[in-house]
Amino acid sequence: MKHLKVGIIGAGGIAAKMHLPELQTVDHCDVVMLSGRKQSRLDVLCRKFKVPRWTHEYQAVIDDEEVNAVAIALPHPLHVEWGIKAIKAGKHVYMQKPLSTSMDEADAFVEATENHDQTVLALPYMSNPHVLACRDYIQEGKLGTISSAQARASHGGPEVYYAGIQQILEEKPADDLWFFDADKADVGALFDMGVYAIANLVGVAGAVKSITAKLTTVAKPTKLEDTASMILEFESGALGTAQTGWCDAARTYEFSVHGTAGKLVSSRQAQSLRYYCPSSQVDEDAPLVEEIIDLSTYPVQNSHQHWADCIRKGIQPPLSNAATARHVTEILLAALKSSRENRTVDITSRLNLI
């Protein structure tokens, strides 16, 4: 398939901020239809991003014969329902994070992907350059045996995020954000932001065997969690820590991986990656050797480009696939259970990523 004709289901913040801008950078790819509930948003986004057609009916995107690929940009409780419909209709699918808040749904999504030939990308940020570079250094043995890893993904909250979104959508500020509504969102900061930290850790350190977590609500107007901390045991025996939340006004997106021969440290927003190793194995005070890794040399610079490349190769994304998304979903659900029951929870799904 040389030319992608993409339909987007959902005309909210993530479509405005990520899907539409990134898809414009992908060669031989056009967004031909946008669906959403609010007419004002459809009008603004179609005008700004030159989308020729819109509809209020999600099913109309799936039924359209011109559309051969669909991006699911809905609130997360709706992801799997519409993703499976698109897969069964023969469309390639880009699934927004998180995959689901239910293991039954996650299992059904994996089954649909395995029973059809379409390319399905399910964790948009896992194949970014900083994760791919880490995997290369680990597989080349530059870190030795991995002992631990840590990641944090947090920001000032949905109201801060949506202030920028409302500017793109040309809307006035509103207080009724669905993120804070437990009936609409189902889960809080853990699934919204923690999914980034967990997925990065899985991408660089491998499958998770168990998790111990604490969730709390510190400052936001919701009964959902706005802050979470987790300890992970990886299949390899290494340990990891993950933190997330909606109460970090200074914003944090970073991770590090530590091993017996060196370490990798990603900066905020993953704009740089540094490798450190000792200049001496017998002098603890000897200076570290530092290498700044050139991330621009990695072929995947955004997830929509990666999706298109995988479609044209007729393959599933090696990292950002349905099975990995299911594993990450189980980890997130186990974190909820761990905090609620005050105990360590085992993870049953397995992966072979490292």
Phi, psi and chi 1 to 4 in degrees:
 res  aa     phi    psi   chi1   chi2   chi3   chi4
   1 MET       -  112.5 -179.7 -179.0  -64.9      -
   2 LYS   -84.4  -45.8 -176.5  176.5 -179.1 -178.9
   3 HIS  -111.3  126.8 -155.2  101.2      -      -
   4 LEU   -93.8  132.6  -67.6 -177.2      -      -
   5 LYS  -115.1  102.7  -60.5  -74.0 -171.6  177.7
   6 VAL   -98.3  136.2  179.4      -      -      -
   7 GLY  -112.1  137.6      -      -      -      -
   8 ILE  -109.9  127.0  -60.0  178.0      -      -
   9 ILE  -101.7  108.7  -61.9  179.7      -      -
  10 GLY   117.3  122.7      -      -      -      -
  11 ALA  -119.5   44.7      -      -      -      -
  12 GLY  -105.3 -149.0      -      -      -      -
  13 GLY   -62.9  -45.3      -      -      -      -
  14 ILE   -72.1  -31.3 -160.7   66.1      -      -
  15 ALA   -65.8  -41.5      -      -      -      -
  16 ALA   -70.0  -41.5      -      -      -      -
  17 LYS   -87.5  -32.1 -172.4  170.9 -175.9  177.4
  18 MET  -121.1  -57.9 -171.6 -177.5   75.8      -
  19 HIS   -59.1  -55.5  -69.4  -69.3      -      -
  20 LEU   -64.1  -46.4  -74.6  162.0      -      -
  21 PRO   -63.7  -43.3  -23.8   34.2      -      -
  22 GLU   -69.2  -39.2  -79.2 -163.6    4.8      -
  23 LEU   -62.9  -25.5  -77.8  165.0      -      -
  24 GLN   -68.8  -18.4  -71.2 -169.1  -30.8      -
  25 THR   -91.3   -6.8   71.5      -      -      -
  26 VAL   -87.9  127.5  177.8      -      -      -
  27 ASP   -65.7  144.6  -69.2  -23.5      -      -
  28 HIS    54.9   46.3  -53.6  -65.9      -      -
  29 CYS  -145.0  130.0  174.8      -      -      -
  30 ASP  -131.6  138.0  -65.0  -50.0      -      -
  31 VAL   -85.3  116.7  178.1      -      -      -
  32 VAL  -107.1  -12.9  -62.6      -      -      -
  33 MET  -155.3  140.5 -176.4 -178.3  -73.5      -
  34 LEU  -128.6  133.5  176.8   65.2      -      -
  35 SER  -119.9  144.8   62.3      -      -      -
  36 GLY  -171.5  167.9      -      -      -      -
  37 ARG   -86.2  -34.1  -59.1  -56.7 -169.5 -163.0
  38 LYS   -93.8  120.8  -68.7 -174.4  178.0 -178.9
  39 GLN   -62.2  -38.2 -174.2   63.0   50.6      -
  40 SER   -61.4  -39.2   60.0      -      -      -
  41 ARG   -69.2  -40.8  -68.1 -176.4  173.2 -174.1
  42 LEU   -60.4  -43.7  -69.0  169.0      -      -
  43 ASP   -61.9  -46.3  -68.8  -19.3      -      -
  44 VAL   -66.5  -48.1  168.1      -      -      -
  45 LEU   -69.8  -38.6  -67.1  176.9      -      -
  46 CYS   -64.5  -36.7  -73.7      -      -      -
  47 ARG   -68.9  -48.3  167.7  171.7   53.7   81.9
  48 LYS   -68.2  -35.1  -74.5 -172.3  171.4 -177.3
  49 PHE  -111.7   11.4  -64.5   99.3      -      -
  50 LYS    55.7   44.9  -63.3  179.8  172.9   57.3
  51 VAL   -85.3  123.7 -178.9      -      -      -
  52 PRO   -74.1  -26.4   25.4  -34.1      -      -
  53 ARG  -136.3  149.2  -67.7 -175.1  -70.6  133.1
  54 TRP  -136.6  163.2   58.2  -96.3      -      -
  55 THR  -155.2  153.2  175.9      -      -      -
  56 HIS   -88.0   -9.7  -69.7  -57.6      -      -
  57 GLU  -102.0  116.7  -59.2  -62.0  -32.1      -
  58 TYR   -60.2  -38.8  -59.9  157.0      -      -
  59 GLN   -63.0  -28.0 -172.0   64.1   42.7      -
  60 ALA   -63.6  -32.8      -      -      -      -
  61 VAL   -67.0  -44.4  175.7      -      -      -
  62 ILE   -66.9  -35.5  -68.6  172.0      -      -
  63 ASP   -80.4  -15.2  -68.0  -20.1      -      -
  64 ASP   -69.8  126.7 -167.5  -82.2      -      -
  65 GLU   -71.7  -24.9  -66.6 -175.5   -2.4      -
  66 GLU   -72.2  -32.2 -176.7 -176.3   17.2      -
  67 VAL   -74.8  122.2  171.7      -      -      -
  68 ASN  -114.4   -1.6   52.6   35.8      -      -
  69 ALA  -148.7  139.9      -      -      -      -
  70 VAL  -127.6  132.6  173.6      -      -      -
  71 ALA  -103.0  126.4      -      -      -      -
  72 ILE   -93.5  109.7  -52.8  -63.1      -      -
  73 ALA  -122.8   40.0      -      -      -      -
  74 LEU   -96.5  167.1  -64.4  164.9      -      -
  75 PRO   -54.7  146.5  -28.1   36.6      -      -
  76 HIS   -61.0  -27.3   34.6 -101.2      -      -
  77 PRO   -64.1  -14.7  -26.2   37.5      -      -
  78 LEU  -101.3   -3.8  -59.1  174.9      -      -
  79 HIS   -55.8  -57.8  -75.1  175.9      -      -
  80 VAL   -67.4  -41.4  167.8      -      -      -
  81 GLU   -51.9  -50.8  173.5 -171.6   -6.5      -
  82 TRP   -81.9  -26.2  -69.7   97.8      -      -
  83 GLY   -65.3  -43.9      -      -      -      -
  84 ILE   -66.1  -39.3  -71.0  177.6      -      -
  85 LYS   -60.7  -40.2  -73.0 -179.3  179.5  179.8
  86 ALA   -68.0  -42.1      -      -      -      -
  87 ILE   -61.4  -46.5  -68.2  169.7      -      -
  88 LYS   -66.2  -23.2  -70.3 -177.0  175.5 -179.8
  89 ALA   -85.3    2.4      -      -      -      -
  90 GLY    88.1   16.3      -      -      -      -
  91 LYS   -96.6  145.2  -43.7  -67.5 -174.6 -178.8
  92 HIS   -71.1  147.5  -58.1  -72.4      -      -
  93 VAL  -128.8  133.6  170.7      -      -      -
  94 TYR  -109.9  114.2 -178.3  115.9      -      -
  95 MET  -100.5  121.7  177.5   63.8   72.7      -
  96 GLN   -69.3  154.8 -171.3   45.8 -115.7      -
  97 LYS   -80.0  158.1   64.4   82.7 -175.5  172.7
  98 PRO   -74.2  162.1   31.4  -35.8      -      -
  99 LEU   -58.0  -51.5  172.2   60.5      -      -
 100 SER  -163.2  170.0  175.9      -      -      -
 101 THR  -112.3   17.9   60.0      -      -      -
 102 SER  -141.4  132.7  157.4      -      -      -
 103 MET   -69.6  -33.1  -79.5  -49.8  -63.8      -
 104 ASP   -60.1  -43.8  -72.9  -17.2      -      -
 105 GLU   -66.2  -42.6  -79.3 -165.9  -16.7      -
 106 ALA   -61.5  -42.2      -      -      -      -
 107 ASP   -63.0  -42.5  -71.2  -19.2      -      -
 108 ALA   -63.8  -36.5      -      -      -      -
 109 PHE   -67.4  -43.4 -171.6   77.3      -      -
 110 VAL   -62.0  -42.8  170.4      -      -      -
 111 GLU   -61.3  -43.3 -178.5  179.6    1.8      -
 112 ALA   -63.1  -40.8      -      -      -      -
 113 THR   -63.6  -43.1  -59.4      -      -      -
 114 GLU   -69.9  -26.0  -68.1  175.3  -15.5      -
 115 ASN   -91.2    1.6  -71.0  -22.4      -      -
 116 HIS  -133.3  164.9  -66.2   78.6      -      -
 117 ASP   -95.1   -3.1  -66.0  -30.0      -      -
 118 GLN   -70.6  150.2  -73.7   70.2   46.2      -
 119 THR   -80.7  129.1  -66.0      -      -      -
 120 VAL  -125.2  115.6  177.0      -      -      -
 121 LEU   -99.8  126.3 -174.2  143.8      -      -
 122 ALA  -125.2  -10.0      -      -      -      -
 123 LEU  -132.6   92.0  -74.4  169.5      -      -
 124 PRO   -57.3  -27.1  -21.4   29.7      -      -
 125 TYR  -105.1   -0.7   35.3   80.7      -      -
 126 MET   -75.4  -26.8  -93.4 -166.6   80.7      -
 127 SER   -98.9   22.7  -65.2      -      -      -
 128 ASN   -73.2  161.0  -74.2  -15.5      -      -
 129 PRO   -56.1  -38.3  -28.1   35.6      -      -
 130 HIS   -66.6  -34.1   61.4  -72.4      -      -
 131 VAL   -72.7  -43.2  175.0      -      -      -
 132 LEU   -63.1  -40.3  -62.5  177.7      -      -
 133 ALA   -64.2  -43.2      -      -      -      -
 134 CYS   -58.3  -45.3  -82.2      -      -      -
 135 ARG   -61.7  -40.0  -70.7  175.2   58.1   81.4
 136 ASP   -61.6  -47.3  -76.2  -10.2      -      -
 137 TYR   -65.1  -38.6  -88.3   60.6      -      -
 138 ILE   -65.6  -46.3  -69.2  168.6      -      -
 139 GLN   -68.8  -25.0  -70.0  167.5    1.7      -
 140 GLU   -82.0   -2.9  -69.9  167.7    8.6      -
 141 GLY    82.5   11.2      -      -      -      -
 142 LYS   -72.4  -17.0  -67.3 -177.7  178.2 -179.3
 143 LEU  -101.7   -5.0  -87.7   66.6      -      -
 144 GLY    71.7 -141.5      -      -      -      -
 145 THR   -84.4  127.6  -59.1      -      -      -
 146 ILE   -72.1  127.3  -59.0  -57.6      -      -
 147 SER  -104.8  -35.0   57.7      -      -      -
 148 SER  -160.8  163.9   63.3      -      -      -
 149 ALA  -152.1  151.6      -      -      -      -
 150 GLN  -140.6  150.2   69.3   86.1   26.9      -
 151 ALA  -148.7  147.1      -      -      -      -
 152 ARG  -139.3  134.8 -178.3  179.2  177.7   96.2
 153 ALA  -137.0  112.7      -      -      -      -
 154 SER  -156.1  155.5   51.9      -      -      -
 155 HIS  -148.1 -169.9   62.8   21.9      -      -
 156 GLY   -78.3   -4.5      -      -      -      -
 157 GLY   119.6  162.6      -      -      -      -
 158 PRO   -57.5  -33.1  -24.4   33.7      -      -
 159 GLU   -67.5  -31.7   71.2  -84.2   31.0      -
 160 VAL   -73.7  -45.3  179.0      -      -      -
 161 TYR   -57.0  -46.0  168.5   77.9      -      -
 162 TYR   -76.1  -14.7 -108.9   89.0      -      -
 163 ALA   -62.2  -41.5      -      -      -      -
 164 GLY   -71.2  -37.9      -      -      -      -
 165 ILE   -62.2  -42.1  -64.2  -60.8      -      -
 166 GLN   -63.4  -28.8  -73.6  159.3  -11.9      -
 167 GLN   -67.7  -43.1  -68.1 -179.0   15.0      -
 168 ILE   -62.5  -41.5  -60.4  172.9      -      -
 169 LEU   -82.8   -3.9  -64.5  173.1      -      -
 170 GLU    59.2   43.9  -60.4  176.8    4.0      -
 171 GLU  -111.2  156.2  -65.9  178.7  -13.1      -
 172 LYS   -79.2  151.5  -65.5  179.9  179.6  179.3
 173 PRO   -55.2  143.2  -25.3   35.1      -      -
 174 ALA  -135.0  150.8      -      -      -      -
 175 ASP  -101.0   -9.3  -63.4  -34.3      -      -
 176 ASP   -93.3   59.3   58.2  -21.8      -      -
 177 LEU   -74.4  131.5  -64.9  176.6      -      -
 178 TRP   -67.2  -21.9   65.0  -94.1      -      -
 179 PHE   -56.9  -34.6  -71.1   88.3      -      -
 180 PHE   -87.2   -9.8  -67.1  144.0      -      -
 181 ASP   -90.3  110.1 -172.3  -28.3      -      -
 182 ALA   -61.7  -29.0      -      -      -      -
 183 ASP   -73.3  -32.0  -66.9  -30.4      -      -
 184 LYS   -91.0  -39.5  -66.0  179.6 -179.7  178.3
 185 ALA   -89.6  -31.0      -      -      -      -
 186 ASP    76.1  -45.8 -166.7   22.8      -      -
 187 VAL  -134.5  165.1  -72.0      -      -      -
 188 GLY  -107.5 -134.5      -      -      -      -
 189 ALA   -61.5  -30.4      -      -      -      -
 190 LEU   -57.7  -49.3  176.0   64.3      -      -
 191 PHE   -78.5  -31.8  -86.5   72.6      -      -
 192 ASP   -72.3  -47.5  178.8   43.0      -      -
 193 MET  -113.8  -34.5  -64.6  -61.0  -63.8      -
 194 GLY   -62.7  -25.0      -      -      -      -
 195 VAL   -59.0  -33.4   63.9      -      -      -
 196 TYR   -64.7  -49.8  -65.8  110.2      -      -
 197 ALA   -61.5  -46.7      -      -      -      -
 198 ILE   -63.9  -45.0  -64.7  -63.8      -      -
 199 ALA   -64.1  -39.3      -      -      -      -
 200 ASN   -63.4  -41.2  -80.1  -24.2      -      -
 201 LEU   -64.1  -43.9  -70.8  174.5      -      -
 202 VAL   -62.2  -39.8  170.1      -      -      -
 203 GLY   -62.9  -34.6      -      -      -      -
 204 VAL  -102.4  -24.9  -59.7      -      -      -
 205 ALA  -115.7   -8.0      -      -      -      -
 206 GLY    97.4 -169.8      -      -      -      -
 207 ALA   -64.6  151.1      -      -      -      -
 208 VAL  -101.1  137.8  172.4      -      -      -
 209 LYS   -97.1  -36.0 -178.0  178.5  178.8 -179.6
 210 SER  -157.9  165.0   68.7      -      -      -
 211 ILE  -146.5  142.8 -174.0  167.4      -      -
 212 THR  -125.0  129.2  -53.3      -      -      -
 213 ALA  -141.4  155.2      -      -      -      -
 214 LYS  -131.5  128.6  -76.7  -66.8 -175.3 -177.7
 215 LEU  -120.6  146.9  -78.1   61.3      -      -
 216 THR  -153.0  168.5 -171.3      -      -      -
 217 THR  -118.3  114.2  -53.8      -      -      -
 218 VAL   -96.9  -47.0  174.1      -      -      -
 219 ALA  -143.2  -15.8      -      -      -      -
 220 LYS   -87.0  154.0  -61.2  -56.2  178.9 -178.3
 221 PRO   -80.5   66.3   31.7  -36.4      -      -
 222 THR  -155.8  155.9  178.6      -      -      -
 223 LYS   -89.1   -4.1   63.3 -177.6 -178.6 -179.1
 224 LEU   -79.2  160.5  -60.5  169.0      -      -
 225 GLU   -68.7  141.2   78.9  -76.9  -10.2      -
 226 ASP  -115.8    0.2   64.6   14.8      -      -
 227 THR  -149.9  140.0  -57.1      -      -      -
 228 ALA  -151.3  144.1      -      -      -      -
 229 SER  -131.7  142.3  -68.5      -      -      -
 230 MET  -140.4  147.6  -67.2  149.1  -82.7      -
 231 ILE  -116.0  128.2  -60.2  173.5      -      -
 232 LEU  -116.9  140.5  -59.4   89.8      -      -
 233 GLU  -107.3  119.9  179.2 -172.8    8.6      -
 234 PHE   -85.5  158.1  -64.9   98.7      -      -
 235 GLU   -57.6  -30.7  -75.5  -75.8  -24.0      -
 236 SER   -70.9  -15.4   65.8      -      -      -
 237 GLY   102.6  -14.0      -      -      -      -
 238 ALA   -69.5  161.1      -      -      -      -
 239 LEU  -114.0  153.6  -62.8  178.2      -      -
 240 GLY  -140.7  156.3      -      -      -      -
 241 THR  -127.0  142.8   58.5      -      -      -
 242 ALA  -135.4  137.9      -      -      -      -
 243 GLN  -130.7  149.3  -66.6 -178.7  -40.1      -
 244 THR  -156.0  170.7 -170.2      -      -      -
 245 GLY   162.9  171.6      -      -      -      -
 246 TRP  -106.8   11.5  -73.1  -24.4      -      -
 247 CYS  -119.4   34.2  -57.9      -      -      -
 248 ASP  -118.6   85.9 -178.2    2.7      -      -
 249 ALA   -61.6  -27.4      -      -      -      -
 250 ALA   -84.8   -5.3      -      -      -      -
 251 ARG    63.0  133.8  -59.0 -174.0  -55.3  -80.7
 252 THR  -141.5  126.1  -51.6      -      -      -
 253 TYR  -137.4   98.0  -63.6   87.2      -      -
 254 GLU  -157.1  160.6   61.7 -170.0   17.9      -
 255 PHE  -156.0  164.2   68.5   83.7      -      -
 256 SER  -144.5  152.9   61.2      -      -      -
 257 VAL  -130.0  130.8 -171.1      -      -      -
 258 HIS  -121.0  137.5  -54.3 -100.4      -      -
 259 GLY  -141.3  180.0      -      -      -      -
 260 THR   -72.9  -13.0   56.1      -      -      -
 261 ALA  -119.2  -12.3      -      -      -      -
 262 GLY   176.1 -174.9      -      -      -      -
 263 LYS  -146.3  159.8   68.8  178.5  179.3 -179.6
 264 LEU  -123.3  136.9  -71.5  159.2      -      -
 265 VAL  -131.1  122.6  179.3      -      -      -
 266 SER   -98.8  137.6  171.9      -      -      -
 267 SER   -81.5  173.8   72.4      -      -      -
 268 ARG   -56.9  139.3 -170.0  179.5   73.9   81.7
 269 GLN    66.1   10.4  -60.0  -72.9   21.2      -
 270 ALA    53.0   36.0      -      -      -      -
 271 GLN   -79.4  -18.1  -67.4  171.4  -19.7      -
 272 SER  -147.7  161.4   68.2      -      -      -
 273 LEU  -139.6  129.5 -175.7   66.6      -      -
 274 ARG  -119.9  140.6  -76.0  174.5  163.5   80.5
 275 TYR  -110.9  133.5  168.0   68.4      -      -
 276 TYR  -126.6  140.3  -59.7   90.2      -      -
 277 CYS  -145.5  156.4   66.0      -      -      -
 278 PRO   -72.6  143.4   25.5  -34.0      -      -
 279 SER   -81.5  -13.6   58.6      -      -      -
 280 SER  -146.3  140.4  170.4      -      -      -
 281 GLN   -91.9   -4.1  -66.1  -70.6  -12.2      -
 282 VAL  -121.7   -5.3  -64.9      -      -      -
 283 ASP  -120.4  103.4 -178.3    0.3      -      -
 284 GLU   -63.0  -25.7 -172.5  177.1   37.5      -
 285 ASP   -91.0   -0.6  -62.8  -38.6      -      -
 286 ALA   -65.6  145.2      -      -      -      -
 287 PRO   -64.6  151.4   24.1  -34.1      -      -
 288 LEU   -81.0  145.4  -67.2  176.0      -      -
 289 VAL   -83.3  127.8  175.9      -      -      -
 290 GLU  -117.4  135.6  177.6 -178.1   -1.1      -
 291 GLU  -129.9  126.2  176.5 -172.5   -8.7      -
 292 ILE   -90.4  119.5  -60.0  175.6      -      -
 293 ILE   -85.2  130.6  -60.5  169.3      -      -
 294 ASP   -81.4   99.8 -176.4    4.5      -      -
 295 LEU   -73.0  -18.1  -62.7  178.7      -      -
 296 SER   -68.5  -14.2   67.8      -      -      -
 297 THR   -80.1   -9.9   62.8      -      -      -
 298 TYR   -84.0  136.5  -78.1   81.2      -      -
 299 PRO   -68.4  -26.4   24.0  -34.2      -      -
 300 VAL   -91.7  108.5  176.5      -      -      -
 301 GLN  -107.6  -17.2  -66.9  -60.6  -44.5      -
 302 ASN  -152.3  157.6   74.5   59.0      -      -
 303 SER   -70.2  -27.8   55.9      -      -      -
 304 HIS   -71.2  -37.3  -66.7   88.3      -      -
 305 GLN   -61.7  -43.2  171.5 -149.1  -31.4      -
 306 HIS   -62.8  -43.1 -177.1   50.3      -      -
 307 TRP   -57.0  -49.4 -178.5   42.5      -      -
 308 ALA   -62.8  -41.1      -      -      -      -
 309 ASP   -62.8  -42.1  -70.2  -16.2      -      -
 310 CYS   -66.5  -38.2  -70.3      -      -      -
 311 ILE   -60.3  -45.5  -70.2  171.6      -      -
 312 ARG   -69.6  -26.4  -69.6  172.0 -177.6  135.8
 313 LYS   -85.9  -11.4  -66.8  175.7 -177.9  176.4
 314 GLY    71.0   35.0      -      -      -      -
 315 ILE  -127.6  164.7   63.0  171.9      -      -
 316 GLN   -86.5  147.7  -60.5  -62.5  -20.7      -
 317 PRO   -57.2  132.8  -24.2   34.3      -      -
 318 PRO   -60.4  -36.0  -23.3   33.2      -      -
 319 LEU  -107.5  -50.7  -67.5  180.0      -      -
 320 SER   -83.8   59.0  -58.2      -      -      -
 321 ASN  -115.5  176.5   55.1   55.1      -      -
 322 ALA   -64.6  -39.6      -      -      -      -
 323 ALA   -65.3  -41.1      -      -      -      -
 324 THR   -65.2  -40.7  -50.5      -      -      -
 325 ALA   -61.5  -38.6      -      -      -      -
 326 ARG   -63.8  -42.8  172.8  176.4   58.1 -173.5
 327 HIS   -61.0  -44.8 -174.0   67.1      -      -
 328 VAL   -65.2  -38.8  170.3      -      -      -
 329 THR   -60.6  -43.5  -63.4      -      -      -
 330 GLU   -63.2  -38.7 -176.1 -179.9   -0.1      -
 331 ILE   -62.2  -44.8  -64.8  167.8      -      -
 332 LEU   -64.5  -43.1  -65.0  170.9      -      -
 333 LEU   -65.8  -38.0  -72.3  168.5      -      -
 334 ALA   -65.8  -33.0      -      -      -      -
 335 ALA   -64.3  -42.2      -      -      -      -
 336 LEU   -58.6  -46.2  -70.4  174.5      -      -
 337 LYS   -66.0  -40.7 -175.0  174.5 -176.3  178.6
 338 SER   -60.0  -45.4  171.6      -      -      -
 339 SER   -67.5  -40.6 -178.0      -      -      -
 340 ARG   -66.5  -39.6 -175.8  172.4   60.8 -111.9
 341 GLU  -100.9   -1.6  -60.9 -179.7    1.5      -
 342 ASN    57.3   51.3 -164.7   30.5      -      -
 343 ARG  -156.8  166.7   66.0 -179.5 -178.3   89.4
 344 THR   -77.0  138.7  -62.1      -      -      -
 345 VAL  -120.3  132.4  176.0      -      -      -
 346 ASP   -78.7  150.4  -68.9  -23.6      -      -
 347 ILE  -106.4  128.7  -51.9  -60.8      -      -
 348 THR   -96.3  -29.7   61.1      -      -      -
 349 SER   -74.2  149.7   58.3      -      -      -
 350 ARG  -125.3  151.7  -63.8  -70.6  177.7 -100.8
 351 LEU  -135.8  162.2  -70.6  174.5      -      -
 352 ASN  -131.7   70.3 -175.7   24.2      -      -
 353 LEU   -97.0  -24.8  -66.3  178.3      -      -
 354 ILE  -106.6      -  -59.7  -62.8      -      -
